[in-house]
Amino acid sequence: MKLIKLDAIDSTNDFLKSLSSQDELENFTVVTAENQTKGKGQMGAKWQSESGKNLIMSALVKDFLYDNEQVFNLSIIVSLAVIEVLKTLNISDLSIKWPNDIMSYNKKIGGILIENTLKSDGRIVSVVGLGLNVNQTNFDELPNASSLAVIAGKSFDKEALPILIIEKIKEKIELWENNSEGFWVIYFETLFRKGVPMPFKNLSGQNFMGIIQGVSSVGKIQILLEDDSVSEFDIKEVQMLY
């Protein structure tokens, strides 16, 4: 695994995308940064992180996705890999808030942003961005956030985490072809607030009640509505209120 360590960068995802377009980079090349000035989350949200305290990493993944209809498979692999690593660190009550936020209890401790590039030869090259709150303990301005240190009551070696996470991702990619159905089942079983009535907000700003029923093959969330119909929503079409 090739590891590139940076002190500060605008975005590790952007840096790695630029690097991969200019050079035939080794698969699973990882870029980490102590500070990121323009960290990105889903739907263009900013990812805020205290300098030097947390894990900010991006990893190159290629030779796995070959079809745009399959891109959500990588989200499942990465989120489950992170969950498994955190379990080995005794982080409690872990779940995945659709599509791939990492939760402990009802607090967000990590976020994943996967950006895919379709190459001229039809290959799909992915840059997997992960922000994980590790040793930050002050979340006064982020009431829904927490960290490994807050949850476990101790600090962690964040330098060891990229290697552990990449090894888990590699392991799951190797097993995917023969066990994809099993991974989908585990992903759904790990979903935050599945199967319980909860409020959502749609694109029009209207609140509604629903129950998470599942996730479609292309990653759309399936919600049972009050009229007993099931609707599918993309990431930009619905917001979970919790």
Backbone as CSV, one residue per row, in Angstrom:
resi,resn,N_x,N_y,N_z,CA_x,CA_y,CA_z,C_x,C_y,C_z
1,MET,0.837,-1.194,0.000,0.000,0.000,0.000,0.876,1.251,0.000
2,LYS,0.709,2.077,-1.011,1.466,3.326,-1.085,0.755,4.387,-0.245
3,LEU,1.480,5.019,0.670,0.892,6.023,1.561,1.564,7.373,1.350
4,ILE,0.763,8.379,1.055,1.255,9.744,0.882,0.717,10.584,2.033
5,LYS,1.610,11.097,2.875,1.192,11.887,4.039,1.404,13.369,3.759
6,LEU,0.356,14.141,3.968,0.415,15.586,3.760,0.137,16.303,5.077
7,ASP,0.694,17.484,5.217,0.417,18.278,6.413,-0.935,18.963,6.269
8,ALA,-1.098,19.704,5.198,-2.362,20.401,4.949,-2.662,20.383,3.455
9,ILE,-3.947,20.261,3.129,-4.376,20.218,1.733,-5.812,20.729,1.686
10,ASP,-6.222,21.224,0.512,-7.617,21.666,0.424,-8.564,20.474,0.510
11,SER,-8.266,19.401,-0.228,-9.103,18.204,-0.204,-8.271,16.998,-0.609
12,THR,-8.222,15.971,0.237,-7.454,14.770,-0.112,-8.082,14.063,-1.316
13,ASN,-9.415,14.122,-1.432,-10.062,13.520,-2.602,-9.618,14.215,-3.883
14,ASP,-9.630,15.543,-3.883,-9.226,16.290,-5.081,-7.767,16.039,-5.413
15,PHE,-6.918,15.989,-4.376,-5.487,15.746,-4.576,-5.261,14.376,-5.221
16,LEU,-5.951,13.364,-4.699,-5.758,12.008,-5.220,-6.352,11.861,-6.615
17,LYS,-7.484,12.511,-6.885,-8.067,12.477,-8.236,-7.104,13.083,-9.241
18,SER,-6.495,14.217,-8.871,-5.539,14.870,-9.759,-4.321,13.987,-10.004
19,LEU,-3.833,13.379,-8.943,-2.657,12.512,-9.028,-2.936,11.292,-9.908
20,SER,-4.123,10.722,-9.754,-4.450,9.501,-10.495,-4.663,9.771,-11.975
21,SER,-5.021,11.020,-12.306,-5.233,11.343,-13.721,-3.908,11.553,-14.455
22,GLN,-2.843,11.837,-13.702,-1.551,12.128,-14.311,-0.583,10.943,-14.277
23,ASP,-0.892,9.960,-13.457,0.082,8.903,-13.214,-0.650,7.581,-13.054
24,GLU,-0.019,6.486,-13.444,-0.614,5.165,-13.267,-0.352,4.721,-11.822
25,LEU,-1.184,5.210,-10.937,-0.978,4.973,-9.512,-1.315,3.539,-9.120
26,GLU,-0.589,3.060,-8.131,-0.833,1.745,-7.561,-2.237,1.698,-6.940
27,ASN,-2.935,0.590,-7.153,-4.252,0.414,-6.543,-4.134,0.501,-5.017
28,PHE,-5.122,1.105,-4.388,-5.185,1.303,-2.936,-4.138,2.299,-2.418
29,THR,-3.626,3.159,-3.315,-2.807,4.275,-2.843,-3.642,5.130,-1.899
30,VAL,-3.032,5.539,-0.793,-3.750,6.310,0.228,-3.079,7.667,0.437
31,VAL,-3.900,8.698,0.542,-3.426,10.040,0.893,-4.056,10.414,2.238
32,THR,-3.224,10.855,3.186,-3.744,11.349,4.462,-3.299,12.788,4.662
33,ALA,-4.039,13.515,5.488,-3.683,14.908,5.788,-3.992,15.203,7.252
34,GLU,-3.149,16.040,7.838,-3.401,16.478,9.216,-4.508,17.529,9.254
35,ASN,-4.592,18.292,8.182,-5.600,19.348,8.119,-6.123,19.450,6.688
36,GLN,-7.432,19.650,6.557,-8.057,19.744,5.243,-8.926,20.999,5.231
37,THR,-8.622,21.903,4.314,-9.305,23.209,4.340,-10.630,23.220,3.601
38,LYS,-10.807,22.268,2.674,-12.065,22.230,1.911,-12.628,20.817,1.889
39,GLY,-12.696,20.200,3.069,-13.246,18.849,3.161,-14.689,18.817,2.711
40,LYS,-15.043,17.730,1.993,-16.388,17.631,1.425,-17.144,16.455,2.014
41,GLY,-18.445,16.656,2.170,-19.332,15.573,2.563,-20.356,15.348,1.470
42,GLN,-21.363,14.537,1.781,-22.425,14.297,0.810,-23.145,15.602,0.473
43,MET,-23.584,15.742,-0.775,-24.379,16.880,-1.236,-23.666,18.214,-1.042
44,GLY,-22.314,18.177,-1.083,-21.552,19.411,-0.994,-21.386,19.964,0.402
45,ALA,-21.816,19.205,1.422,-21.656,19.670,2.798,-20.173,19.731,3.156
46,LYS,-19.820,20.632,4.075,-18.427,20.734,4.510,-18.149,19.707,5.599
47,TRP,-16.926,19.161,5.557,-16.504,18.258,6.627,-15.515,19.028,7.486
48,GLN,-15.911,19.308,8.743,-15.067,20.091,9.639,-14.298,19.158,10.567
49,SER,-13.013,19.440,10.737,-12.163,18.575,11.542,-11.081,19.409,12.221
50,GLU,-10.835,19.121,13.497,-9.787,19.819,14.250,-8.421,19.314,13.795
51,SER,-7.541,20.214,13.442,-6.253,19.859,12.852,-5.459,18.887,13.737
52,GLY,-4.966,17.821,13.119,-4.089,16.869,13.795,-4.772,15.868,14.693
53,LYS,-6.085,15.985,14.874,-6.779,15.120,15.837,-7.481,13.925,15.186
54,ASN,-7.785,14.052,13.907,-8.664,13.070,13.287,-8.041,12.428,12.060
55,LEU,-8.698,11.385,11.574,-8.234,10.706,10.366,-8.903,11.330,9.146
56,ILE,-8.078,11.864,8.266,-8.554,12.389,6.979,-7.798,11.616,5.913
57,MET,-8.504,10.801,5.153,-7.813,9.958,4.171,-8.643,9.776,2.909
58,SER,-7.938,9.543,1.815,-8.564,9.174,0.553,-7.789,7.999,-0.016
59,ALA,-8.524,7.050,-0.591,-7.891,5.851,-1.144,-8.350,5.629,-2.584
60,LEU,-7.411,5.212,-3.414,-7.713,4.895,-4.803,-8.158,3.440,-4.900
61,VAL,-9.323,3.220,-5.512,-9.812,1.849,-5.709,-10.161,1.683,-7.184
62,LYS,-9.475,0.744,-7.837,-9.784,0.461,-9.246,-9.873,-1.039,-9.451
63,ASP,-10.301,-1.432,-10.629,-10.456,-2.846,-10.983,-11.492,-3.549,-10.115
64,PHE,-12.518,-2.797,-9.685,-13.619,-3.412,-8.948,-14.956,-3.093,-9.596
65,LEU,-15.195,-1.825,-9.883,-16.454,-1.423,-10.511,-16.319,-1.383,-12.041
66,TYR,-17.303,-1.937,-12.718,-17.276,-1.937,-14.181,-18.599,-1.458,-14.771
67,ASP,-19.525,-1.034,-13.925,-20.857,-0.663,-14.379,-21.401,0.406,-13.440
68,ASN,-21.950,1.474,-14.001,-22.508,2.550,-13.175,-23.613,2.068,-12.250
69,GLU,-24.279,0.977,-12.631,-25.349,0.430,-11.800,-24.801,-0.249,-10.545
70,GLN,-23.479,-0.450,-10.502,-22.879,-1.185,-9.381,-22.143,-0.288,-8.392
71,VAL,-22.164,1.034,-8.613,-21.279,1.885,-7.817,-21.600,1.833,-6.321
72,PHE,-22.857,1.555,-5.963,-23.193,1.517,-4.530,-22.540,0.333,-3.823
73,ASN,-22.144,-0.684,-4.596,-21.473,-1.832,-3.985,-20.224,-1.407,-3.214
74,LEU,-19.503,-0.426,-3.750,-18.286,0.036,-3.075,-18.627,0.770,-1.782
75,SER,-19.737,1.491,-1.756,-20.177,2.147,-0.524,-20.417,1.120,0.577
76,ILE,-21.040,0.012,0.197,-21.308,-1.055,1.166,-20.004,-1.623,1.701
77,ILE,-19.075,-1.923,0.796,-17.790,-2.501,1.204,-17.041,-1.570,2.151
78,VAL,-16.945,-0.287,1.796,-16.163,0.655,2.600,-16.806,0.883,3.971
79,SER,-18.118,1.104,3.992,-18.767,1.373,5.277,-18.688,0.163,6.204
80,LEU,-18.857,-1.037,5.663,-18.751,-2.239,6.502,-17.306,-2.464,6.963
81,ALA,-16.341,-2.132,6.103,-14.924,-2.265,6.500,-14.607,-1.349,7.678
82,VAL,-15.075,-0.100,7.612,-14.837,0.845,8.710,-15.512,0.358,9.988
83,ILE,-16.751,-0.102,9.876,-17.473,-0.616,11.044,-16.706,-1.771,11.692
84,GLU,-16.198,-2.693,10.882,-15.475,-3.849,11.438,-14.202,-3.420,12.155
85,VAL,-13.474,-2.477,11.580,-12.254,-1.995,12.235,-12.599,-1.341,13.578
86,LEU,-13.654,-0.532,13.601,-14.042,0.146,14.841,-14.507,-0.844,15.909
87,LYS,-15.106,-1.942,15.477,-15.507,-2.976,16.448,-14.283,-3.569,17.145
88,THR,-13.185,-3.729,16.398,-11.963,-4.265,17.012,-11.374,-3.295,18.031
89,LEU,-11.764,-2.012,17.933,-11.302,-0.997,18.892,-12.299,-0.806,20.035
90,ASN,-13.308,-1.683,20.075,-14.327,-1.665,21.139,-15.170,-0.387,21.143
91,ILE,-15.454,0.144,19.957,-16.389,1.264,19.846,-17.801,0.688,19.826
92,SER,-18.665,1.215,20.692,-19.970,0.600,20.929,-21.063,1.136,20.012
93,ASP,-22.111,0.332,19.881,-23.377,0.711,19.246,-23.155,1.374,17.885
94,LEU,-22.472,0.662,17.013,-22.137,1.193,15.689,-23.258,0.949,14.695
95,SER,-23.470,1.900,13.810,-24.447,1.733,12.739,-24.045,2.604,11.558
96,ILE,-24.731,2.393,10.440,-24.490,3.166,9.212,-25.736,3.982,8.915
97,LYS,-25.597,5.298,8.940,-26.714,6.165,8.555,-26.662,6.296,7.036
98,TRP,-27.725,5.825,6.390,-27.752,5.803,4.928,-27.337,7.150,4.352
99,PRO,-26.466,7.150,3.308,-25.926,5.954,2.665,-24.667,5.397,3.330
100,ASN,-23.831,6.252,3.940,-22.585,5.717,4.504,-21.942,6.637,5.549
101,ASP,-22.768,7.259,6.384,-22.224,7.936,7.561,-22.017,6.890,8.653
102,ILE,-20.943,7.028,9.405,-20.655,6.083,10.483,-21.148,6.686,11.793
103,MET,-21.997,5.933,12.495,-22.618,6.415,13.723,-22.209,5.543,14.909
104,SER,-22.143,6.174,16.080,-22.049,5.434,17.339,-23.115,6.016,18.245
105,TYR,-24.000,5.155,18.739,-25.229,5.608,19.401,-25.961,6.495,18.387
106,ASN,-26.298,7.704,18.716,-26.977,8.563,17.725,-26.080,9.722,17.282
107,LYS,-24.773,9.533,17.407,-23.808,10.573,17.041,-22.998,10.155,15.811
108,LYS,-22.744,11.121,14.939,-21.926,10.853,13.760,-20.448,10.915,14.122
109,ILE,-19.720,9.851,13.810,-18.280,9.838,14.084,-17.462,9.790,12.793
110,GLY,-18.125,9.524,11.669,-17.377,9.465,10.420,-18.268,9.646,9.210
111,GLY,-17.655,10.063,8.115,-18.376,10.235,6.856,-17.538,9.741,5.696
112,ILE,-18.216,9.168,4.723,-17.546,8.613,3.547,-18.077,9.312,2.300
113,LEU,-17.171,9.713,1.432,-17.561,10.315,0.148,-16.781,9.612,-0.955
114,ILE,-17.505,8.908,-1.820,-16.872,8.176,-2.920,-17.150,8.908,-4.227
115,GLU,-16.083,9.231,-4.945,-16.204,9.921,-6.232,-15.664,9.008,-7.328
116,ASN,-16.503,8.746,-8.325,-16.161,7.800,-9.386,-15.876,8.525,-10.697
117,THR,-14.854,8.058,-11.401,-14.492,8.621,-12.706,-14.552,7.519,-13.751
118,LEU,-15.313,7.769,-14.814,-15.397,6.806,-15.912,-14.281,7.093,-16.907
119,LYS,-13.399,6.136,-17.098,-12.264,6.297,-18.019,-12.696,6.012,-19.465
120,SER,-11.880,6.444,-20.397,-12.216,6.302,-21.820,-12.332,4.838,-22.238
121,ASP,-11.647,3.943,-21.518,-11.721,2.517,-21.862,-12.862,1.809,-21.135
122,GLY,-13.712,2.585,-20.433,-14.876,1.998,-19.776,-14.656,1.624,-18.313
123,ARG,-13.410,1.698,-17.852,-13.143,1.390,-16.436,-13.696,2.486,-15.535
124,ILE,-14.067,2.110,-14.334,-14.484,3.087,-13.332,-13.412,3.125,-12.240
125,VAL,-12.845,4.294,-12.043,-11.825,4.479,-11.003,-12.457,5.295,-9.873
126,SER,-12.313,4.802,-8.661,-12.967,5.428,-7.510,-11.952,6.029,-6.551
127,VAL,-12.294,7.192,-6.024,-11.539,7.785,-4.928,-12.457,7.776,-3.706
128,VAL,-12.022,7.050,-2.690,-12.820,6.868,-1.474,-12.299,7.814,-0.402
129,GLY,-13.096,8.806,-0.060,-12.717,9.735,0.996,-13.358,9.330,2.314
130,LEU,-12.565,9.366,3.375,-13.084,9.036,4.707,-12.605,10.069,5.713
131,GLY,-13.553,10.650,6.425,-13.227,11.489,7.571,-13.726,10.782,8.812
132,LEU,-12.833,10.549,9.758,-13.205,9.828,10.978,-12.730,10.619,12.196
133,ASN,-13.666,10.985,13.061,-13.308,11.708,14.282,-12.643,10.742,15.251
134,VAL,-11.367,10.992,15.529,-10.589,10.055,16.351,-10.320,10.625,17.736
135,ASN,-9.494,11.654,17.811,-9.079,12.178,19.124,-9.622,13.566,19.435
136,GLN,-10.457,14.107,18.583,-11.100,15.392,18.880,-12.144,15.196,19.984
137,THR,-12.175,16.101,20.926,-13.140,15.962,22.031,-14.088,17.147,22.158
138,ASN,-13.809,18.223,21.442,-14.671,19.408,21.516,-15.612,19.437,20.309
139,PHE,-16.910,19.281,20.589,-17.916,19.312,19.520,-19.024,20.306,19.860
140,ASP,-18.617,21.433,20.481,-19.607,22.443,20.898,-20.441,22.951,19.727
141,GLU,-19.814,23.070,18.548,-20.537,23.591,17.394,-21.115,22.479,16.511
142,LEU,-20.911,21.241,16.927,-21.410,20.088,16.170,-22.128,19.133,17.135
143,PRO,-23.333,19.497,17.565,-24.019,18.724,18.605,-24.354,17.290,18.223
144,ASN,-24.389,16.983,16.928,-24.711,15.616,16.505,-23.470,14.781,16.225
145,ALA,-22.284,15.328,16.556,-21.028,14.626,16.264,-20.366,14.119,17.539
146,SER,-19.534,13.106,17.377,-18.726,12.598,18.488,-17.448,12.002,17.901
147,SER,-16.670,11.328,18.722,-15.399,10.757,18.262,-15.097,9.467,19.013
148,LEU,-14.107,8.747,18.511,-13.684,7.519,19.187,-13.232,7.819,20.611
149,ALA,-12.496,8.927,20.777,-11.963,9.280,22.101,-13.079,9.589,23.094
150,VAL,-14.104,10.303,22.644,-15.223,10.635,23.528,-15.977,9.364,23.919
151,ILE,-16.225,8.505,22.949,-17.014,7.295,23.198,-16.258,6.302,24.082
152,ALA,-14.966,6.126,23.787,-14.185,5.123,24.526,-13.490,5.679,25.762
153,GLY,-13.430,7.000,25.877,-12.769,7.603,27.035,-11.260,7.476,27.005
154,LYS,-10.673,7.350,25.823,-9.212,7.260,25.692,-8.825,7.704,24.292
155,SER,-7.555,7.998,24.088,-7.086,8.416,22.761,-6.640,7.189,21.958
156,PHE,-6.543,7.382,20.644,-6.205,6.287,19.742,-5.050,6.689,18.831
157,ASP,-4.357,5.675,18.310,-3.284,5.890,17.344,-3.912,5.993,15.960
158,LYS,-4.121,7.213,15.496,-4.802,7.378,14.207,-3.918,6.970,13.033
159,GLU,-2.595,6.902,13.250,-1.679,6.509,12.174,-1.876,5.042,11.776
160,ALA,-2.388,4.234,12.709,-2.575,2.804,12.415,-3.860,2.537,11.648
161,LEU,-4.792,3.477,11.680,-6.121,3.229,11.116,-6.157,3.043,9.599
162,PRO,-5.434,3.857,8.797,-5.517,3.655,7.339,-5.151,2.240,6.897
163,ILE,-4.101,1.674,7.494,-3.674,0.329,7.112,-4.751,-0.690,7.461
164,LEU,-5.326,-0.570,8.666,-6.372,-1.498,9.093,-7.588,-1.408,8.178
165,ILE,-7.976,-0.188,7.823,-9.166,0.017,6.997,-8.944,-0.498,5.572
166,ILE,-7.779,-0.192,4.992,-7.494,-0.657,3.626,-7.446,-2.183,3.572
167,GLU,-6.858,-2.812,4.586,-6.819,-4.283,4.605,-8.219,-4.869,4.619
168,LYS,-9.129,-4.251,5.376,-10.519,-4.723,5.428,-11.221,-4.505,4.089
169,ILE,-10.968,-3.366,3.447,-11.574,-3.102,2.142,-11.089,-4.141,1.127
170,LYS,-9.782,-4.398,1.107,-9.224,-5.404,0.193,-9.862,-6.770,0.426
171,GLU,-9.979,-7.119,1.689,-10.549,-8.416,2.073,-11.981,-8.556,1.539
172,LYS,-12.765,-7.497,1.681,-14.165,-7.558,1.261,-14.294,-7.540,-0.262
173,ILE,-13.422,-6.817,-0.941,-13.441,-6.820,-2.407,-13.158,-8.226,-2.931
174,GLU,-12.204,-8.921,-2.303,-11.866,-10.284,-2.726,-13.030,-11.247,-2.497
175,LEU,-13.814,-10.994,-1.441,-14.927,-11.885,-1.107,-16.224,-11.501,-1.803
176,TRP,-16.265,-10.310,-2.397,-17.524,-9.768,-2.894,-18.234,-10.668,-3.902
177,GLU,-17.495,-11.160,-4.888,-18.124,-11.905,-5.984,-18.927,-13.096,-5.477
178,ASN,-18.399,-13.784,-4.467,-19.076,-14.976,-3.954,-19.964,-14.696,-2.751
179,ASN,-19.959,-13.457,-2.257,-20.715,-13.189,-1.031,-21.422,-11.839,-1.055
180,SER,-21.715,-11.313,-2.245,-22.319,-9.976,-2.325,-23.664,-9.921,-1.608
181,GLU,-24.452,-10.969,-1.739,-25.767,-10.988,-1.084,-25.622,-10.901,0.429
182,GLY,-24.641,-11.611,0.953,-24.400,-11.576,2.395,-23.984,-10.190,2.875
183,PHE,-23.175,-9.493,2.080,-22.763,-8.136,2.442,-23.957,-7.181,2.441
184,TRP,-24.854,-7.355,1.460,-26.055,-6.515,1.423,-26.902,-6.726,2.672
185,VAL,-27.025,-7.973,3.092,-27.809,-8.292,4.304,-27.189,-7.632,5.528
186,ILE,-25.866,-7.739,5.665,-25.178,-7.138,6.815,-25.327,-5.616,6.783
187,TYR,-25.213,-5.036,5.589,-25.369,-3.584,5.454,-26.748,-3.156,5.948
188,PHE,-27.796,-3.866,5.509,-29.135,-3.486,5.931,-29.313,-3.689,7.433
189,GLU,-28.765,-4.767,7.973,-28.884,-5.026,9.414,-28.172,-3.957,10.239
190,THR,-27.195,-3.289,9.627,-26.392,-2.284,10.338,-26.966,-0.874,10.169
191,LEU,-28.011,-0.713,9.354,-28.549,0.616,9.074,-29.115,1.291,10.324
192,PHE,-28.790,2.554,10.467,-29.270,3.417,11.544,-30.779,3.627,11.406
193,ARG,-31.506,3.394,12.490,-32.945,3.660,12.582,-33.791,2.889,11.560
194,LYS,-33.328,1.731,11.142,-34.146,0.940,10.211,-35.359,0.369,10.958
195,GLY,-36.457,0.289,10.258,-37.627,-0.389,10.808,-38.396,0.344,11.887
196,VAL,-38.050,1.599,12.157,-38.777,2.356,13.187,-39.323,3.647,12.581
197,PRO,-40.524,4.070,12.994,-41.082,5.313,12.451,-40.200,6.505,12.812
198,MET,-39.930,7.348,11.831,-39.110,8.527,12.076,-39.420,9.608,11.053
199,PRO,-39.109,10.874,11.367,-39.405,11.962,10.432,-38.325,12.132,9.366
200,PHE,-38.779,12.553,8.191,-37.913,12.867,7.066,-38.348,14.209,6.492
201,LYS,-37.483,14.792,5.657,-37.834,16.016,4.934,-37.546,15.785,3.451
202,ASN,-38.502,16.181,2.583,-38.299,15.977,1.150,-37.721,17.222,0.488
203,LEU,-37.559,17.162,-0.832,-36.946,18.258,-1.579,-37.725,19.564,-1.456
204,SER,-39.026,19.462,-1.242,-39.877,20.649,-1.131,-39.853,21.262,0.262
205,GLY,-39.093,20.638,1.177,-39.020,21.138,2.542,-40.146,20.639,3.431
206,GLN,-40.938,19.705,2.920,-42.049,19.163,3.704,-41.578,17.998,4.563
207,ASN,-42.027,17.972,5.810,-41.719,16.865,6.700,-42.747,15.751,6.519
208,PHE,-42.292,14.525,6.647,-43.217,13.391,6.590,-42.668,12.258,7.448
209,MET,-43.549,11.359,7.870,-43.144,10.207,8.664,-42.959,9.005,7.743
210,GLY,-42.000,8.174,8.085,-41.776,6.977,7.295,-40.950,5.961,8.056
211,ILE,-40.828,4.779,7.482,-40.050,3.695,8.092,-39.091,3.157,7.032
212,ILE,-37.797,3.137,7.335,-36.805,2.603,6.394,-37.039,1.109,6.211
213,GLN,-37.264,0.723,4.947,-37.537,-0.680,4.618,-36.334,-1.384,4.003
214,GLY,-35.471,-0.616,3.347,-34.340,-1.231,2.678,-33.627,-0.230,1.794
215,VAL,-32.727,-0.755,0.965,-31.962,0.062,0.023,-31.950,-0.674,-1.310
216,SER,-32.213,0.063,-2.397,-32.258,-0.574,-3.714,-30.855,-0.921,-4.206
217,SER,-30.805,-1.664,-5.305,-29.507,-2.121,-5.832,-28.618,-0.970,-6.280
218,VAL,-29.225,0.198,-6.570,-28.422,1.362,-6.971,-28.263,2.352,-5.818
219,GLY,-28.653,1.941,-4.606,-28.374,2.752,-3.425,-29.460,3.705,-3.000
220,LYS,-30.647,3.616,-3.588,-31.741,4.492,-3.154,-32.393,3.916,-1.901
221,ILE,-32.721,4.808,-0.956,-33.356,4.347,0.269,-34.840,4.100,0.015
222,GLN,-35.359,3.020,0.569,-36.755,2.636,0.398,-37.496,2.912,1.703
223,ILE,-38.498,3.784,1.635,-39.193,4.236,2.832,-40.682,3.909,2.729
224,LEU,-41.193,3.227,3.757,-42.624,2.943,3.863,-43.326,4.194,4.366
225,LEU,-44.284,4.684,3.569,-44.990,5.918,3.906,-46.286,5.618,4.662
226,GLU,-46.927,6.677,5.154,-48.115,6.502,5.983,-49.291,5.917,5.216
227,ASP,-49.280,6.014,3.877,-50.365,5.421,3.082,-50.057,3.971,2.684
228,ASP,-49.019,3.398,3.327,-48.593,2.010,3.108,-47.909,1.780,1.763
229,SER,-47.596,2.852,1.028,-46.791,2.708,-0.187,-45.316,2.814,0.179
230,VAL,-44.459,2.282,-0.683,-43.010,2.359,-0.472,-42.420,3.223,-1.580
231,SER,-41.733,4.287,-1.198,-41.090,5.168,-2.175,-39.576,5.071,-2.059
232,GLU,-38.892,5.269,-3.189,-37.426,5.267,-3.211,-36.922,6.693,-3.369
233,PHE,-35.866,7.025,-2.624,-35.298,8.370,-2.663,-33.798,8.278,-2.867
234,ASP,-33.275,9.196,-3.677,-31.830,9.324,-3.852,-31.280,10.209,-2.723
235,ILE,-29.960,10.276,-2.603,-29.317,11.013,-1.518,-29.739,12.479,-1.508
236,LYS,-29.982,13.075,-2.665,-30.321,14.492,-2.727,-31.816,14.754,-2.540
237,GLU,-32.594,13.699,-2.438,-34.046,13.851,-2.445,-34.696,13.776,-1.074
238,VAL,-33.971,13.341,-0.065,-34.585,13.193,1.254,-33.547,13.421,2.347
239,GLN,-34.000,13.978,3.452,-33.130,14.194,4.609,-33.739,13.512,5.826
240,MET,-32.913,12.753,6.534,-33.365,12.079,7.744,-33.290,13.064,8.914
241,LEU,-34.366,13.193,9.655,-34.399,14.081,10.811,-34.331,13.234,12.069
242,TYR,-33.312,13.443,12.873,-33.161,12.606,14.079,-32.576,13.417,15.221
